Amino acid sequence: MAEEKQEVALAALEMELAFQGDALQALDRAYGEQQQALLELRKQVSLLAARLRSLDERVPADEGEEAPPPHY
């Protein structure tokens, strides 16, 4: 009887270990996908920052307030 309980407990532990292994693999895949997405987002932010600097260089600097419009 005690040996049967040990076998049942061992089977339960093996099943739990298998589920934990599957969960760990799923988490590892998700982590890898998130790392790839993060790298892509960093590249995009870097490109957008460079583009913004380029556009900022082409816009003339503000030389003070504009002259008031002519009155009628």
PATIZA-424224 format. One record per atom (N, C-alpha, C, O): atom name; x, y, z. Coordinates in nm, 4 decimals, m for minus. Layout:
BEGIN
REC:CA:X:Y:Z
...
This chain:
BEGIN
REC:N:0.0820:m0.1199:0.0000
REC:CA:0.0000:0.0000:0.0000
REC:C:0.0856:0.1251:0.0000
REC:O:0.0592:0.2177:m0.0767
REC:N:0.1878:0.1299:0.0845
REC:CA:0.2750:0.2469:0.0914
REC:C:0.3511:0.2638:m0.0395
REC:O:0.3759:0.3755:m0.0849
REC:N:0.3877:0.1505:m0.0990
REC:CA:0.4607:0.1570:m0.2258
REC:C:0.3710:0.2130:m0.3359
REC:O:0.4182:0.2856:m0.4234
REC:N:0.2428:0.1800:m0.3319
REC:CA:0.1471:0.2312:m0.4301
REC:C:0.1300:0.3824:m0.4150
REC:O:0.1216:0.4542:m0.5146
REC:N:0.1250:0.4306:m0.2912
REC:CA:0.1152:0.5748:m0.2669
REC:C:0.2387:0.6472:m0.3187
REC:O:0.2291:0.7567:m0.3741
REC:N:0.3555:0.5848:m0.3001
REC:CA:0.4787:0.6469:m0.3480
REC:C:0.4791:0.6547:m0.4998
REC:O:0.5248:0.7537:m0.5569
REC:N:0.4285:0.5507:m0.5655
REC:CA:0.4230:0.5514:m0.7116
REC:C:0.3276:0.6602:m0.7615
REC:O:0.3563:0.7291:m0.8593
REC:N:0.2149:0.6744:m0.6937
REC:CA:0.1186:0.7782:m0.7315
REC:C:0.1804:0.9161:m0.7094
REC:O:0.1681:1.0044:m0.7942
REC:N:0.2466:0.9342:m0.5958
REC:CA:0.3110:1.0623:m0.5672
REC:C:0.4218:1.0905:m0.6683
REC:O:0.4372:1.2041:m0.7132
REC:N:0.4989:0.9879:m0.7043
REC:CA:0.6067:1.0047:m0.8020
REC:C:0.5491:1.0420:m0.9388
REC:O:0.6032:1.1289:m1.0072
REC:N:0.4412:0.9775:m0.9781
REC:CA:0.3770:1.0078:m1.1064
REC:C:0.3258:1.1521:m1.1067
REC:O:0.3381:1.2227:m1.2069
REC:N:0.2693:1.1949:m0.9955
REC:CA:0.2196:1.3319:m0.9863
REC:C:0.3342:1.4318:m0.9974
REC:O:0.3216:1.5345:m1.0642
REC:N:0.4462:1.4015:m0.9316
REC:CA:0.5634:1.4893:m0.9395
REC:C:0.6203:1.4940:m1.0807
REC:O:0.6611:1.6001:m1.1279
REC:N:0.6233:1.3796:m1.1480
REC:CA:0.6730:1.3764:m1.2862
REC:C:0.5833:1.4574:m1.3783
REC:O:0.6314:1.5280:m1.4669
REC:N:0.4524:1.4468:m1.3567
REC:CA:0.3590:1.5243:m1.4383
REC:C:0.3770:1.6743:m1.4129
REC:O:0.3782:1.7543:m1.5065
REC:N:0.3907:1.7107:m1.2872
REC:CA:0.4101:1.8521:m1.2529
REC:C:0.5400:1.9044:m1.3135
REC:O:0.5451:2.0170:m1.3629
REC:N:0.6444:1.8227:m1.3094
REC:CA:0.7726:1.8625:m1.3684
REC:C:0.7589:1.8819:m1.5191
REC:O:0.8161:1.9754:m1.5751
REC:N:0.6839:1.7945:m1.5844
REC:CA:0.6627:1.8067:m1.7291
REC:C:0.5883:1.9361:m1.7611
REC:O:0.6244:2.0065:m1.8555
REC:N:0.4847:1.9678:m1.6833
REC:CA:0.4097:2.0918:m1.7057
REC:C:0.4976:2.2141:m1.6815
REC:O:0.4883:2.3127:m1.7545
REC:N:0.5813:2.2081:m1.5810
REC:CA:0.6712:2.3200:m1.5525
REC:C:0.7727:2.3367:m1.6646
REC:O:0.8082:2.4491:m1.7001
REC:N:0.8195:2.2260:m1.7202
REC:CA:0.9118:2.2328:m1.8334
REC:C:0.8470:2.2979:m1.9536
REC:O:0.9085:2.3809:m2.0206
REC:N:0.7213:2.2601:m1.9815
REC:CA:0.6483:2.3215:m2.0932
REC:C:0.6278:2.4705:m2.0696
REC:O:0.6442:2.5518:m2.1606
REC:N:0.5920:2.5049:m1.9473
REC:CA:0.5706:2.6460:m1.9144
REC:C:0.7002:2.7242:m1.9285
REC:O:0.6999:2.8370:m1.9778
REC:N:0.8102:2.6653:m1.8860
REC:CA:0.9395:2.7329:m1.8971
REC:C:0.9778:2.7548:m2.0431
REC:O:1.0300:2.8606:m2.0784
REC:N:0.9524:2.6556:m2.1279
REC:CA:0.9810:2.6734:m2.2706
REC:C:0.8945:2.7826:m2.3322
REC:O:0.9423:2.8616:m2.4136
REC:N:0.7670:2.7871:m2.2935
REC:CA:0.6770:2.8911:m2.3456
REC:C:0.7233:3.0291:m2.3004
REC:O:0.7220:3.1242:m2.3786
REC:N:0.7642:3.0400:m2.1748
REC:CA:0.8132:3.1682:m2.1251
REC:C:0.9425:3.2086:m2.1952
REC:O:0.9630:3.3263:m2.2247
REC:N:1.0287:3.1127:m2.2217
REC:CA:1.1543:3.1405:m2.2906
REC:C:1.1278:3.1910:m2.4325
REC:O:1.1929:3.2849:m2.4783
REC:N:1.0327:3.1289:m2.5016
REC:CA:0.9969:3.1755:m2.6368
REC:C:0.9396:3.3165:m2.6317
REC:O:0.9753:3.4015:m2.7134
REC:N:0.8510:3.3411:m2.5360
REC:CA:0.7909:3.4743:m2.5237
REC:C:0.8971:3.5788:m2.4931
REC:O:0.8929:3.6897:m2.5464
REC:N:0.9921:3.5436:m2.4075
REC:CA:1.1010:3.6362:m2.3740
REC:C:1.1830:3.6683:m2.4990
REC:O:1.2166:3.7842:m2.5235
REC:N:1.2144:3.5676:m2.5763
REC:CA:1.2905:3.5896:m2.6993
REC:C:1.2173:3.6792:m2.7967
REC:O:1.2771:3.7669:m2.8591
REC:N:1.0861:3.6565:m2.8096
REC:CA:1.0059:3.7401:m2.8992
REC:C:1.0014:3.8838:m2.8500
REC:O:1.0084:3.9771:m2.9300
REC:N:0.9898:3.9023:m2.7200
REC:CA:0.9875:4.0374:m2.6643
REC:C:1.1215:4.1067:m2.6829
REC:O:1.1259:4.2271:m2.7082
REC:N:1.2305:4.0322:m2.6707
REC:CA:1.3630:4.0918:m2.6924
REC:C:1.3767:4.1388:m2.8369
REC:O:1.4297:4.2469:m2.8626
REC:N:1.3288:4.0571:m2.9316
REC:CA:1.3338:4.0961:m3.0728
REC:C:1.2499:4.2211:m3.0963
REC:O:1.2937:4.3135:m3.1649
REC:N:1.1299:4.2242:m3.0398
REC:CA:1.0426:4.3405:m3.0562
REC:C:1.1075:4.4642:m2.9960
REC:O:1.0995:4.5725:m3.0540
REC:N:1.1713:4.4496:m2.8815
REC:CA:1.2381:4.5623:m2.8163
REC:C:1.3520:4.6153:m2.9030
REC:O:1.3689:4.7365:m2.9161
REC:N:1.4300:4.5252:m2.9619
REC:CA:1.5384:4.5685:m3.0503
REC:C:1.4838:4.6453:m3.1705
REC:O:1.5396:4.7477:m3.2098
REC:N:1.3751:4.5958:m3.2283
REC:CA:1.3141:4.6647:m3.3418
REC:C:1.2639:4.8037:m3.3007
REC:O:1.2829:4.9009:m3.3738
REC:N:1.2009:4.8125:m3.1854
REC:CA:1.1506:4.9422:m3.1382
REC:C:1.2657:5.0391:m3.1122
REC:O:1.2548:5.1581:m3.1419
REC:N:1.3745:4.9893:m3.0577
REC:CA:1.4906:5.0758:m3.0345
REC:C:1.5462:5.1288:m3.1663
REC:O:1.5839:5.2456:m3.1759
REC:N:1.5512:5.0423:m3.2679
REC:CA:1.5977:5.0865:m3.3997
REC:C:1.5059:5.1947:m3.4552
REC:O:1.5524:5.2954:m3.5087
REC:N:1.3756:5.1730:m3.4421
REC:CA:1.2794:5.2701:m3.4935
REC:C:1.2909:5.4038:m3.4210
REC:O:1.2850:5.5093:m3.4841
REC:N:1.3072:5.4001:m3.2910
REC:CA:1.3212:5.5242:m3.2137
REC:C:1.4486:5.5970:m3.2557
REC:O:1.4493:5.7193:m3.2697
REC:N:1.5554:5.5216:m3.2754
REC:CA:1.6811:5.5828:m3.3170
REC:C:1.6668:5.6483:m3.4549
REC:O:1.7145:5.7596:m3.4769
REC:N:1.6008:5.5780:m3.5466
REC:CA:1.5796:5.6347:m3.6801
REC:C:1.4903:5.7588:m3.6747
REC:O:1.5163:5.8574:m3.7435
REC:N:1.3854:5.7534:m3.5928
REC:CA:1.2974:5.8697:m3.5797
REC:C:1.3697:5.9875:m3.5161
REC:O:1.3473:6.1020:m3.5554
REC:N:1.4552:5.9615:m3.4194
REC:CA:1.5310:6.0699:m3.3564
REC:C:1.6253:6.1337:m3.4581
REC:O:1.6387:6.2560:m3.4623
REC:N:1.6904:6.0516:m3.5397
REC:CA:1.7797:6.1057:m3.6420
REC:C:1.7006:6.1870:m3.7444
REC:O:1.7451:6.2930:m3.7886
REC:N:1.5841:6.1368:m3.7811
REC:CA:1.5003:6.2090:m3.8772
REC:C:1.4534:6.3421:m3.8190
REC:O:1.4506:6.4433:m3.8890
REC:N:1.4169:6.3418:m3.6924
REC:CA:1.3731:6.4651:m3.6270
REC:C:1.4865:6.5665:m3.6207
REC:O:1.4649:6.6853:m3.6449
REC:N:1.6071:6.5207:m3.5885
REC:CA:1.7223:6.6122:m3.5865
REC:C:1.7470:6.6694:m3.7256
REC:O:1.7784:6.7875:m3.7399
REC:N:1.7327:6.5853:m3.8282
REC:CA:1.7525:6.6308:m3.9651
REC:C:1.6493:6.7375:m4.0022
REC:O:1.6830:6.8387:m4.0637
REC:N:1.5253:6.7143:m3.9649
REC:CA:1.4210:6.8125:m3.9945
REC:C:1.4416:6.9397:m3.9140
REC:O:1.4171:7.0496:m3.9639
REC:N:1.4857:6.9261:m3.7916
REC:CA:1.5094:7.0410:m3.7053
REC:C:1.6199:7.1291:m3.7622
REC:O:1.6150:7.2513:m3.7480
REC:N:1.7183:7.0694:m3.8255
REC:CA:1.8286:7.1462:m3.8840
REC:C:1.7830:7.2251:m4.0061
REC:O:1.8398:7.3295:m4.0379
REC:N:1.6799:7.1748:m4.0747
REC:CA:1.6327:7.2426:m4.1953
REC:C:1.5351:7.3561:m4.1656
REC:O:1.5144:7.4426:m4.2506
REC:N:1.4758:7.3576:m4.0490
REC:CA:1.3808:7.4625:m4.0124
REC:C:1.4608:7.5835:m3.9640
REC:O:1.5461:7.5698:m3.8764
REC:N:1.4344:7.7008:m4.0196
REC:CA:1.5097:7.8186:m3.9756
REC:C:1.4807:7.8504:m3.8284
REC:O:1.3720:7.8244:m3.7768
REC:N:1.5802:7.9064:m3.7649
REC:CA:1.5665:7.9426:m3.6232
REC:C:1.4691:8.0585:m3.6095
REC:O:1.4589:8.1433:m3.6982
REC:N:1.3990:8.0614:m3.4998
REC:CA:1.3036:8.1687:m3.4723
REC:C:1.3832:8.2959:m3.4416
REC:O:1.4704:8.2961:m3.3547
REC:N:1.3526:8.4027:m3.5130
REC:CA:1.4268:8.5276:m3.4944
REC:C:1.3451:8.6285:m3.4140
REC:O:1.3461:8.7476:m3.4449
REC:N:1.2779:8.5839:m3.3160
REC:CA:1.1985:8.6746:m3.2333
REC:C:1.0532:8.6712:m3.2745
REC:O:1.0086:8.5816:m3.3462
REC:N:0.9811:8.7698:m3.2280
REC:CA:0.8388:8.7750:m3.2584
REC:C:0.8166:8.8261:m3.3996
REC:O:0.8969:8.9018:m3.4541
REC:N:0.7063:8.7832:m3.4565
REC:CA:0.6709:8.8303:m3.5901
REC:C:0.6205:8.9747:m3.5813
REC:O:0.5709:9.0192:m3.4778
REC:N:0.6345:9.0452:m3.6913
REC:CA:0.5826:9.1822:m3.6971
REC:C:0.4303:9.1766:m3.6922
REC:O:0.3695:9.0837:m3.7452
REC:N:0.3697:9.2746:m3.6294
REC:CA:0.2229:9.2729:m3.6225
REC:C:0.1637:9.2901:m3.7616
REC:O:0.2235:9.3556:m3.8470
REC:N:0.0473:9.2322:m3.7846
REC:CA:m0.0141:9.2451:m3.9177
REC:C:m0.0610:9.3902:m3.9389
REC:O:m0.0927:9.4612:m3.8434
REC:N:m0.0646:9.4317:m4.0652
REC:CA:m0.1099:9.5701:m4.0927
REC:C:m0.2581:9.5861:m4.0552
REC:O:m0.3393:9.4955:m4.0740
REC:N:m0.2893:9.7019:m4.0027
REC:CA:m0.4279:9.7291:m3.9640
REC:C:m0.4966:9.8080:m4.0733
REC:O:m0.4323:9.8876:m4.1417
REC:N:m0.6230:9.7879:m4.0908
REC:CA:m0.6999:9.8587:m4.1922
REC:C:m0.7637:9.9812:m4.1356
REC:O:m0.8328:10.0536:m4.2073
